[in-house]
Amino acid sequence: MLELDHLLMRFLEIGYRDLDERARATFVRLLETQDQQLSDWFMSRSVAEDAELRDMVRRIIEVAGAWRT
């Protein structure tokens, strides 16, 4: 999904460097999730059951979410 790729790439460019080691591991776990599930989370159609993944989705939207505008 192109929009998802753009969002994640933008986050890598401007937000990833600010993550600590644990948050980086959570980001890697997030990337292991299927695209459709990620799309649902980022478009607020559902939320991750895992609190760390939920927080990471929220952080990515806050940092790189300008792609939606």
N, C-alpha and C positions, 0 to 999 in steps of 0.2 A: 504494500500500500504506500503509494508515493507520499501522501500527506504525513503518514506516520514516520517514514524515513526522514523527511524534512525536519520534523519536530525533534526527533532523536539526534540528528546531525547538528541541529542548532544547539541543543543542550550540550552535546559533546564540545562544541566550539566555545560556548560561553559559561557553562555551569559545571562541567565535569571536574575541572581542576580544583574546584572548591570543596569537593567531596572528600571525607576522610576514608580510611581503608575499609571500614565496615560499610559505609554508604556505597563505595565503589563495588563491593561484593554484591550488594543489593541490586545495583544497576545491572550487573552482569546477570544476576538471576532474572531480572525483569526482561532482559533480552532473550532469555530462553523461553519466554512465553509466546504462544502462537499469535500471529498478527491479528486475527479476528478478536481474540480476547483483549489484546492491547488496545485495539481500536475502540472496543466497548468501554474500556476503562477511561481512555483519554477523551472520549465523547460523552462521558457521564451516563452511559446506558447501563452500566453496572459498576461495582467496586470490587477490588481485590479483597479476598478474605484475609490474606496475610497483611498485617499492619505495616510491616516494613515496605512491602510493595505498594500499598496504598499511599504511604507517605512519599515514596519516591515518585509515583505518578503525580501527586500534588505538587511536589517540588519541581518536576520537569515542566508542568503546566505553568507554574509561577515564573520560572526562569525563561523558558523558551516559548511560552504560549502566545506570543505576539503573532505567530504564524496564522492564527485564526482570524485576525483582523484584516 
